Amino acid sequence: MTALHTRLFDLAGCVLRFGCADEELADRLAADLAAFPAAPGAVPEITITAVLAAPGRARPPALLGTAKWSILSAPPGRRLVWYPEGALCEYDYRARRGQVTSADAGLLWELSYLLLLSRAGEALDLRGLHRLHAGALGFGGRALLLCGAQRAGKTTLGLELLKDKDFSLLSDDTPLIAADGTVHGFPARIGLGGDSPHLKSFARLRAFTRRHYPPKQLLDIRGSGLELSPPLPPSYIFRLYRGVRPALRRPAAGEAAWELARSLVAGWGVPQMAEYFLRLSPADLCSKARILAARVKAARALAAKTQFWTFETGPDHAANAAALKAFLRSGSAPA
């Protein structure tokens, strides 16, 4: 039997084990999650195995399908998912074990990473730590959050601010929000788009080709020189959108509630992977109801402890960061 190269990770108290016979793939996952080392002897609660081989041709009938995946017939307590690019994944909910099989090493890497985040994310939800689709930085002993749609510039602004040693990193895109609104770090790898002004700022980047999205260059937290932040109470939420010049404005009525409902309560933009997250058993529906209620509670706590602003960013990245720093240090928006 081929030996597995295993890696252990501790994601905010959720210990995961990843195994693969391909050492290079195991090392890729280890680099992705280098900021989450598990203590020696830690016992994993979730195990994911990646198999670099072609999935078998014979597959059970599909029960539900989208353009991106199909849920196949499987025994109770298990989920079998087919990906049209050429991957098959089986997950056992009782044993908390999954296996991803594909002959495409890049696809196997992407799906293994997403499955790890999906299963850990649900486990953390049940423990009262909820992922928010936002960048998060520490500043002055408090956390500030950068929300917005994809390509709103959260990563670009965050890395620009992190050039200033007064700022520290909590997470590039999925900080964890506790029931009392405290922001916990989740510093996984950072993805830089092909137009990022920061591509030349870091010596070692890894190319990553994604399904359904443009390729990115990955910045590993280990060796990046970025300072990581401990958990912090929140202070500001900034909703970013692209414009012509840096400008801070008070939000329209209901805008803050909508953003938190979308990015925290619904989890839009975080890797939940609906093909594994959603199940229709009575027990799981009760579990999802508890998760939803807990997310609402965290969103309310976060809203009560923060100021919400909209931040229009211009094409000058340094000017955007300078405007936000001036606001944070003065406490008022520029005229």
C-alpha positions in Angstrom: 0.0 0.0 0.0 1.3 3.4 -0.9 2.4 5.5 2.1 0.5 8.7 2.7 2.2 12.0 3.4 0.1 13.5 6.2 -0.2 17.1 7.4 -2.0 18.3 10.6 -3.7 21.7 11.0 -5.4 23.4 13.9 -8.0 25.8 12.5 -9.1 27.8 15.6 -9.4 24.6 17.7 -10.7 22.3 14.9 -7.9 19.8 14.1 -7.7 18.4 10.6 -5.6 15.8 9.0 -4.8 15.9 5.2 -3.2 12.9 3.5 -2.0 12.3 0.0 0.5 9.8 -1.6 1.8 12.8 -3.7 4.2 14.7 -1.4 4.1 17.8 -3.6 0.4 18.1 -3.1 0.7 17.6 0.6 3.3 20.4 0.7 1.0 22.7 -1.2 -1.8 22.3 1.4 0.8 22.8 4.1 1.9 26.1 2.6 -1.8 27.2 2.2 -2.4 26.7 5.9 1.1 27.3 7.3 -0.3 29.7 9.9 -2.3 26.8 11.5 0.2 24.3 12.9 -1.3 21.6 15.1 0.4 20.7 18.4 2.3 17.4 18.5 0.0 14.5 19.3 -3.2 16.5 18.4 -6.1 14.2 17.5 -7.8 15.1 14.3 -11.6 15.4 14.2 -11.8 15.7 10.4 -9.7 13.8 7.9 -9.4 14.5 4.2 -7.5 12.2 1.8 -6.6 13.1 -1.8 -6.0 10.4 -4.4 -4.2 11.4 -7.6 -5.9 9.0 -10.0 -8.8 8.9 -12.5 -12.1 8.3 -10.8 -13.9 5.1 -11.7 -16.1 5.3 -14.8 -19.2 3.7 -13.2 -21.1 6.2 -11.1 -24.4 6.1 -9.3 -27.3 8.2 -10.7 -27.4 11.9 -9.9 -30.0 13.1 -7.4 -29.3 16.8 -7.8 -27.1 18.8 -10.1 -25.8 22.2 -11.1 -23.4 23.3 -13.8 -20.6 23.0 -11.2 -21.4 19.7 -9.4 -23.8 16.8 -9.1 -24.8 15.0 -5.9 -24.9 11.2 -6.6 -26.9 8.5 -4.9 -25.0 7.4 -1.7 -25.7 5.4 1.5 -27.3 7.3 4.4 -24.8 9.5 6.2 -22.6 9.9 3.2 -22.4 12.4 0.4 -21.0 11.5 -3.1 -20.3 14.5 -5.4 -19.1 14.5 -9.0 -17.3 17.5 -10.5 -17.5 17.7 -14.4 -13.9 18.7 -14.7 -13.0 15.2 -13.6 -13.2 14.7 -9.8 -15.2 12.5 -7.4 -15.5 13.2 -3.7 -17.1 11.0 -1.0 -17.7 12.4 2.5 -18.8 10.4 5.5 -20.5 12.8 8.0 -20.5 10.3 10.9 -16.8 9.5 10.6 -15.9 13.0 9.4 -13.8 11.6 6.7 -13.6 12.6 3.0 -11.8 11.4 0.0 -11.2 13.4 -3.2 -10.1 11.6 -6.4 -8.9 13.2 -9.6 -6.2 12.7 -12.2 -5.8 16.4 -12.4 -3.3 17.5 -9.7 -4.5 21.2 -9.8 -8.1 20.3 -9.5 -7.3 17.9 -6.7 -5.5 20.6 -4.8 -8.3 23.1 -5.2 -11.1 20.8 -4.1 -9.1 19.4 -1.2 -8.4 22.9 0.1 -12.1 23.9 -0.3 -13.4 20.8 1.3 -11.1 21.3 4.3 -12.3 24.8 4.8 -16.0 23.8 4.3 -15.9 21.0 6.9 -13.9 23.0 9.4 -16.1 26.1 8.8 -19.3 24.1 9.8 -17.5 22.7 12.8 -16.5 26.2 13.9 -20.1 27.5 13.3 -21.4 24.9 15.8 -18.8 26.2 18.3 -19.8 29.9 18.0 -17.1 31.1 15.6 -18.5 32.3 12.2 -16.7 33.2 9.0 -17.3 36.7 7.6 -16.5 37.5 4.0 -14.2 40.4 4.7 -10.6 41.4 5.1 -9.6 42.1 8.8 -6.8 44.1 10.2 -5.7 45.0 13.7 -5.1 48.7 14.4 -4.7 50.4 17.8 -5.8 47.4 19.7 -9.0 46.9 17.8 -10.1 45.2 14.6 -11.3 46.9 11.4 -13.2 45.0 8.7 -13.1 45.6 5.0 -16.2 44.3 3.3 -17.4 44.4 -0.3 -18.1 42.3 -3.3 -15.4 40.3 -5.1 -12.9 42.6 -6.8 -13.9 45.5 -4.6 -10.2 45.8 -3.7 -10.2 44.4 -0.1 -6.9 42.5 -0.5 -5.2 45.4 -2.4 -6.2 47.9 0.3 -5.3 45.5 3.1 -1.8 44.8 1.9 -1.3 48.5 1.3 -2.2 49.2 4.9 0.0 46.4 6.2 3.0 48.3 4.8 2.5 50.4 7.9 3.7 48.6 11.1 0.7 50.0 13.0 -1.4 47.5 11.2 -1.5 43.7 11.7 -3.2 40.9 9.8 -6.3 39.0 11.1 -7.4 37.6 7.8 -7.4 38.4 4.1 -11.0 37.2 3.5 -12.5 35.1 6.3 -12.0 36.4 9.8 -14.0 34.5 12.5 -16.7 36.4 14.5 -17.6 35.2 18.0 -20.9 35.6 19.7 -19.9 38.8 21.4 -18.5 40.3 18.2 -14.8 39.6 18.9 -12.8 39.2 15.7 -10.5 36.2 15.6 -7.8 35.7 13.0 -7.9 33.2 10.1 -4.7 33.9 8.2 -4.9 31.4 5.3 -3.0 32.0 2.1 -3.7 35.2 0.2 -4.7 35.3 -3.4 -3.4 38.1 -5.7 -5.1 38.8 -9.0 -3.1 39.4 -12.2 -3.6 43.1 -11.9 -2.5 43.4 -8.2 -0.1 46.2 -7.6 1.5 44.0 -4.9 2.8 41.2 -7.2 6.3 42.7 -7.1 6.3 43.3 -3.4 6.8 39.6 -2.4 9.7 37.4 -3.5 7.9 34.0 -3.6 4.4 33.6 -5.0 2.7 30.4 -6.3 0.6 30.2 -9.4 -2.9 28.9 -8.9 -5.4 28.1 -11.6 -9.0 28.0 -10.4 -12.2 26.6 -11.8 -14.8 29.3 -12.8 -12.5 32.2 -11.8 -9.4 33.9 -13.1 -6.0 32.5 -12.0 -4.2 34.0 -9.0 -0.8 34.2 -7.5 -0.7 32.8 -3.9 1.1 34.6 -1.1 1.9 32.3 1.8 1.7 33.7 5.3 4.9 31.9 6.3 7.8 34.0 5.2 5.6 36.9 4.1 6.8 39.2 6.8 3.3 40.1 7.7 2.6 40.6 11.4 -0.3 38.5 12.7 -2.8 39.9 15.2 -4.4 38.2 18.3 -8.2 38.3 18.6 -9.5 41.9 19.0 -12.7 43.7 19.7 -14.2 45.3 16.6 -14.1 49.1 15.8 -15.0 49.9 12.2 -16.6 48.1 9.2 -15.8 49.7 5.8 -17.8 48.6 2.8 -15.6 49.1 -0.3 -16.6 50.0 -3.8 -14.6 51.3 -6.7 -14.9 54.9 -7.7 -12.8 57.8 -8.9 -11.2 59.0 -5.6 -11.0 58.1 -2.0 -14.1 59.2 -0.1 -15.7 58.1 3.1 -19.5 58.3 3.5 -22.2 57.3 6.0 -24.2 54.4 4.7 -27.7 54.5 3.4 -30.5 53.2 5.7 -30.3 49.5 6.0 -26.9 49.1 4.2 -25.0 47.9 7.3 -27.7 45.3 8.1 -27.8 44.1 4.5 -24.0 43.7 4.4 -23.8 41.7 7.6 -26.9 39.6 6.5 -25.1 38.8 3.3 -21.5 38.4 4.3 -22.0 36.8 7.8 -25.5 35.4 8.3 -25.8 33.9 4.8 -22.0 33.4 4.5 -22.0 34.7 0.9 -18.4 34.6 -0.4 -17.0 32.1 2.1 -16.2 28.5 1.0 -19.1 26.7 2.5 -19.6 24.4 -0.5 -23.3 24.0 -0.6 -22.9 20.4 -2.0 -21.7 19.4 1.5 -23.2 22.0 3.8 -26.8 21.5 2.8 -28.5 18.2 3.9 -32.2 17.5 4.3 -32.4 15.2 7.3 -34.4 16.5 10.3 -31.3 16.4 12.5 -29.3 18.5 10.1 -32.1 21.0 9.5 -32.1 21.6 13.3 -28.3 22.0 13.2 -28.5 24.5 10.4 -31.2 26.4 12.3 -28.9 26.7 15.3 -26.1 27.9 13.1 -28.3 30.5 11.5 -29.5 31.8 14.9 -25.9 31.9 16.2 -24.8 33.9 13.1 -27.6 36.4 13.6 -26.5 36.8 17.2 -22.9 37.4 16.1 -24.0 39.9 13.4 -26.0 41.9 16.0 -23.1 42.0 18.4 -20.8 43.1 15.6 -23.2 45.8 14.5 -23.6 47.1 18.0 -19.9 47.5 18.6 -18.8 49.0 15.2 -19.2 52.1 13.1 -20.2 51.3 9.6 -18.9 53.4 6.7 -18.8 53.1 2.9 -15.4 53.8 1.4 -15.1 54.7 -2.3 -11.6 53.8 -3.5 -9.9 55.4 -6.5 -7.2 54.0 -8.8 -4.3 55.3 -6.6 -3.8 52.5 -4.1 -1.4 54.5 -1.9 -3.9 57.4 -1.8 -6.7 55.0 -0.7 -4.6 53.7 2.2 -3.5 57.3 3.2 -7.1 58.5 3.2 -8.2 55.6 5.4 -5.3 56.0 7.8 -6.0 59.7 8.1 -9.6 58.8 9.0 -8.6 56.2 11.6 -6.2 58.6 13.3 -8.5 61.6 13.3 -11.8 59.9 13.8 -13.5 62.0 11.2 -13.9 61.7 7.4 -12.0 64.3 5.3 -14.1 67.1 4.0 
